[in-house]
Amino acid sequence: PLPRTAIMAAFAAAALAIAPAASRTGVLPPKPYAPVAITLPAASEDESLARFRMQIIAVAKDRIYAELARLVRPQGFFWGRDYDGRFDPRKPAVDNLAAALALERHNGSGWELLAAFATEAAVEPLPSRPGVVCAPAHPTFEGTAFARLLDTTYTESLDWAYPRASQTPVRDLPQDDAATIGKLGLHFVRLLGFQGPKRELAPDRTQWAHVVVPDGRSGYVGPGRLLSLTTERLCYIKDLIAGWQIAGYVAGGD
């Protein structure tokens, strides 16, 4: 007869062989889910802020550091979710903004990110800092329904994203010419990760998102078409004398 330890090892090996890979890693395979609707935020009606955002876009296009410095709040600039501790209060505010956005890395992709921030017309107050507004603004949704979605799918808020517009196409491959398997409405969508050329910042703006649609099928959404509740944001404040200024940056993640 086999020793007791050998028998137990054989049973353990058999159990692992028949168990789904996802259950062995603690990650459940995606399943169909009931979508939770969202309402996208409205664009700000402040014309002075719109003009300021156009200034940022112009500066980002020309990549003139001195002009950018003029648009950044010189005192009190903040860097939210600076997990690596790169914020240096001894440096000028514009230097910290440049470090946060990695302005000159990857052939100046940080300038492109800055311009992308400035195109976000919807802003919302940052509760922890009076007078500060940040973009992009969050959508509105029923919190109880979203909490139930997290519970029933055994996920966290980081596992979900939402489209910037209704009828966002989902393709069967991360390619513009791939077949469309469906279109997203204005609701949260299960996010599995990103694919494509990787950049240091903002993968949701530069890579294809791998998603699961409500009926359980998986597909891909093009770069920049989804946002998450913890996406990175650029923040502004209106000074009584200087007018609008860039007040800070909130990095992505949780």
C-alpha positions in Angstrom: 0.0 0.0 0.0 1.1 3.6 -0.7 2.2 5.7 2.3 -0.5 8.1 3.6 1.5 11.2 2.5 1.8 9.9 -1.1 -2.0 9.3 -1.2 -2.7 12.8 0.0 -0.3 14.3 -2.5 -2.0 12.3 -5.3 -5.4 13.7 -4.3 -4.1 17.2 -4.1 -2.5 16.9 -7.6 -5.8 15.6 -9.0 -7.8 18.4 -7.4 -5.4 21.0 -9.0 -5.7 19.3 -12.3 -9.5 19.6 -12.5 -9.9 22.9 -10.8 -10.2 26.0 -13.1 -7.0 28.0 -13.3 -8.9 31.2 -12.2 -10.0 29.6 -8.9 -6.5 28.5 -8.1 -5.3 32.1 -8.5 -8.2 33.5 -6.5 -9.5 35.4 -9.6 -13.0 34.4 -10.8 -13.5 34.2 -14.6 -15.7 37.0 -16.0 -19.4 36.3 -16.2 -22.5 38.2 -17.4 -23.5 41.0 -15.2 -26.3 43.5 -14.8 -25.0 46.9 -16.1 -25.2 50.0 -13.8 -26.2 53.1 -15.7 -24.2 56.3 -15.5 -25.0 59.9 -16.5 -22.0 61.8 -18.0 -21.1 65.2 -16.4 -22.1 68.4 -18.2 -19.4 70.7 -19.6 -18.6 73.8 -17.5 -20.4 77.0 -18.5 -17.5 79.2 -17.2 -16.2 80.9 -20.4 -13.1 82.1 -18.6 -12.2 78.5 -17.8 -12.7 77.5 -21.4 -10.4 80.3 -22.5 -7.8 79.2 -20.0 -8.0 75.6 -21.2 -7.3 76.8 -24.7 -4.2 78.6 -23.4 -3.0 75.3 -22.0 -3.6 73.5 -25.3 -1.6 76.2 -27.2 1.3 76.0 -24.7 1.3 72.2 -24.9 1.4 72.4 -28.7 4.4 74.7 -28.7 6.1 73.0 -25.7 7.4 76.2 -24.2 8.3 75.6 -20.6 8.4 79.2 -19.6 4.9 79.8 -20.9 3.6 76.8 -19.0 5.2 78.1 -15.8 3.1 81.2 -16.2 -0.1 79.1 -16.1 0.8 77.1 -12.9 -0.1 78.3 -9.5 3.3 79.3 -7.9 2.3 78.6 -4.3 0.3 75.7 -3.0 0.6 73.4 -6.0 -0.3 69.8 -5.0 0.3 66.3 -6.3 -2.3 63.8 -5.2 -1.5 60.1 -5.0 2.2 60.7 -5.2 3.0 57.2 -4.0 6.6 57.4 -5.1 7.2 60.6 -3.2 8.5 62.5 -6.2 6.9 65.8 -5.2 9.6 68.2 -4.0 8.2 71.3 -2.2 11.6 73.0 -2.7 11.2 73.1 -6.5 9.1 75.5 -8.5 5.5 74.4 -9.0 6.0 74.0 -12.7 8.9 71.6 -12.1 6.6 69.4 -10.0 4.0 69.5 -12.7 6.6 68.5 -15.3 7.7 65.6 -13.1 4.1 64.4 -12.6 3.3 64.4 -16.3 6.8 63.3 -17.4 6.7 66.2 -20.0 9.8 65.4 -22.0 9.9 61.6 -21.8 9.0 59.4 -24.7 9.4 62.2 -27.2 7.3 64.6 -25.2 4.2 62.5 -24.6 3.7 64.4 -21.4 2.9 67.5 -23.4 0.3 65.5 -25.3 -1.2 64.3 -22.0 -1.4 67.9 -20.8 -3.2 69.0 -23.9 -5.6 66.0 -23.5 -6.4 67.2 -19.9 -7.2 70.7 -21.2 -9.8 69.3 -23.6 -11.8 68.0 -20.7 -14.7 70.4 -20.5 -16.5 68.9 -17.4 -15.0 69.8 -14.0 -16.0 69.2 -10.5 -15.0 70.5 -7.0 -12.2 68.7 -5.1 -13.8 68.3 -1.7 -10.4 68.3 0.2 -9.4 71.7 -1.3 -11.8 74.6 -1.3 -12.0 76.5 -4.6 -10.2 73.8 -6.6 -12.0 72.0 -9.5 -10.6 69.0 -11.4 -11.1 67.4 -14.8 -12.3 65.1 -15.9 -15.4 65.1 -13.7 -17.0 61.9 -12.5 -20.3 60.6 -13.8 -23.3 60.3 -11.6 -24.7 56.8 -10.8 -26.7 54.9 -8.2 -24.2 54.1 -5.5 -26.2 51.2 -4.1 -26.5 49.5 -7.5 -22.8 49.9 -8.1 -22.0 48.4 -4.6 -24.2 45.5 -5.4 -22.4 45.0 -8.8 -19.1 44.8 -6.9 -20.5 42.3 -4.5 -22.1 40.0 -7.1 -19.0 40.0 -9.3 -16.4 39.8 -6.5 -14.6 42.9 -7.9 -13.4 46.3 -6.8 -14.1 49.7 -8.3 -10.7 49.6 -10.0 -12.1 46.7 -12.1 -14.7 48.9 -13.8 -14.6 51.7 -16.3 -17.2 53.7 -18.2 -17.3 55.1 -21.8 -16.9 58.7 -22.7 -19.9 58.4 -25.1 -22.8 56.2 -25.8 -22.5 53.6 -28.7 -18.8 53.1 -28.0 -17.7 50.1 -30.3 -16.3 47.0 -28.8 -14.1 44.9 -31.2 -13.0 41.3 -31.1 -9.3 42.3 -31.5 -7.3 45.4 -30.4 -7.3 46.8 -33.9 -9.3 49.6 -35.6 -10.3 47.3 -38.5 -11.4 44.4 -36.3 -14.9 43.2 -36.3 -17.4 44.9 -33.9 -19.0 42.5 -31.4 -21.2 45.2 -29.9 -21.5 48.8 -28.6 -21.4 50.1 -25.0 -24.2 52.2 -23.7 -23.8 54.6 -20.8 -23.0 52.1 -18.1 -20.0 50.6 -16.2 -18.1 47.9 -18.1 -15.8 45.3 -16.6 -12.2 46.1 -17.2 -9.6 43.3 -17.5 -6.5 45.3 -18.5 -4.8 47.1 -21.3 -3.0 46.0 -24.4 -0.7 47.8 -26.9 2.3 50.1 -26.8 2.9 50.9 -23.2 3.6 54.4 -21.9 4.6 55.5 -18.5 1.4 57.5 -17.9 -2.3 57.1 -18.7 -2.6 53.6 -20.2 -6.4 54.2 -20.6 -5.5 57.0 -23.1 -2.8 55.2 -25.0 -3.7 51.5 -25.0 -6.6 49.3 -26.0 -8.8 48.3 -23.1 -9.7 44.6 -22.7 -13.3 44.5 -21.4 -16.2 42.2 -20.7 -19.6 43.3 -21.9 -22.7 42.6 -19.9 -23.5 39.4 -21.7 -20.2 38.0 -20.7 -18.3 38.2 -24.0 -14.9 39.9 -24.0 -13.6 42.4 -26.5 -11.5 45.5 -26.8 -12.2 49.3 -26.7 -10.0 51.8 -28.5 -7.5 54.1 -26.6 -9.0 57.0 -24.8 -12.6 55.9 -25.0 -12.9 54.7 -21.5 -12.4 56.3 -18.1 -12.3 55.0 -14.6 -13.4 56.4 -11.3 -9.7 56.7 -10.3 -8.3 58.2 -13.5 -5.7 60.9 -13.3 -6.9 64.5 -13.2 -5.7 68.0 -13.7 -6.9 70.6 -11.2 -7.5 74.3 -11.5 -8.2 77.3 -9.2 -9.4 80.8 -9.9 -7.3 83.5 -8.3 -8.9 86.9 -7.8 -6.0 88.7 -9.5 -4.2 86.2 -11.7 -7.4 84.4 -12.9 -7.4 80.7 -13.6 -4.3 78.7 -12.8 -3.2 75.0 -12.8 -3.5 74.2 -9.1 -2.5 70.5 -9.0 -2.4 67.1 -10.4 -4.0 63.9 -9.1 -2.4 60.7 -10.3 -4.4 57.6 -11.3 -4.8 54.6 -9.2 -6.2 54.0 -5.7 
